[in-house]
């Protein structure tokens, strides 16, 4: 479903899921760059728990590839000010 066909439907607006528990996300080493890197972000190595991985950051938000306890693997954005993870949706 593309955004134009979706933007008029309320059920399409609930695409972002958050998880307040930082420890519930397991960082993974990405095999490719994210489809869209936000302006102002630069690549760097970071440590999440016991794992080191590649991420892109503006030193407030961190974009990285990770896995949830339910097995979902994909791109996530971490808000260091709020201490929350959000699935990264790119348009």
C-alpha positions as CSV (number, residue, x, y, z in Angstrom):
1,X,0.0,0.0,0.0
2,X,1.5,3.4,-0.9
3,X,1.2,6.5,1.2
4,X,-1.2,8.3,-1.2
5,X,-3.8,5.6,-0.9
6,X,-3.2,5.2,2.8
7,X,-3.2,8.8,4.1
8,X,-7.0,9.2,4.0
9,X,-7.5,6.0,6.1
10,X,-7.2,6.2,9.9
11,X,-5.9,2.7,10.2
12,X,-2.8,3.6,8.1
13,X,-1.8,6.2,10.7
14,X,-0.8,3.6,13.3
15,X,2.4,2.4,11.6
16,X,4.9,3.5,14.3
17,X,5.3,1.2,17.3
18,X,7.3,2.1,20.3
19,X,9.0,0.0,22.9
20,X,10.2,1.9,26.0
21,X,12.6,-0.9,27.1
22,X,16.0,-0.3,25.6
23,X,17.1,-3.7,26.7
24,X,14.4,-5.4,24.7
25,X,16.1,-4.4,21.4
26,X,19.0,-6.5,20.2
27,X,21.3,-4.7,17.8
28,X,22.3,-6.4,14.6
29,X,25.0,-5.6,12.1
30,X,23.3,-4.3,9.0
31,X,24.2,-5.8,5.6
32,X,23.3,-2.6,3.8
33,X,22.7,1.0,4.5
34,X,19.2,2.2,5.5
35,X,16.9,3.1,2.5
36,X,16.9,6.7,3.6
37,X,19.4,8.3,6.0
38,X,18.0,11.5,7.6
39,X,19.8,14.8,6.8
40,X,22.5,15.6,9.3
41,X,23.1,12.0,10.3
42,X,26.6,10.5,10.1
43,X,27.8,6.9,10.3
44,X,29.6,5.7,13.5
45,X,30.1,2.5,15.6
46,X,28.0,2.3,18.8
47,X,27.5,-0.2,21.6
48,X,24.0,-1.4,22.4
49,X,24.1,-3.7,25.4
50,X,26.9,-6.2,24.7
51,X,26.9,-5.7,21.0
52,X,28.8,-3.2,18.9
53,X,27.2,-2.2,15.5
54,X,27.1,0.4,12.8
55,X,24.6,3.2,13.3
56,X,23.8,6.6,11.8
57,X,23.3,9.5,14.3
58,X,23.0,13.2,14.9
59,X,24.1,12.5,18.5
60,X,20.5,12.7,19.7
61,X,18.8,10.1,17.5
62,X,20.4,6.8,16.5
63,X,19.3,4.9,13.5
64,X,20.3,1.2,13.6
65,X,19.3,-2.3,12.5
66,X,17.9,-4.4,15.3
67,X,15.7,-7.3,16.4
68,X,12.8,-7.2,18.8
69,X,11.9,-10.1,21.3
70,X,9.1,-11.1,18.9
71,X,11.6,-11.7,16.1
72,X,10.9,-8.6,14.0
73,X,14.2,-7.4,12.4
74,X,14.4,-4.0,10.8
75,X,15.5,-0.4,11.1
76,X,14.8,1.4,14.4
77,X,15.3,5.0,15.6
78,X,16.4,5.5,19.2
79,X,15.5,8.8,20.8
80,X,18.3,9.3,23.5
81,X,16.3,12.2,25.1
82,X,13.2,10.1,25.7
83,X,15.0,6.7,26.0
84,X,12.6,5.1,23.5
85,X,12.9,3.0,20.4
86,X,10.6,3.5,17.3
87,X,10.4,1.5,14.2
88,X,12.0,3.6,11.4
89,X,9.6,4.3,8.6
90,X,11.0,6.0,5.6
91,X,9.1,7.7,2.8
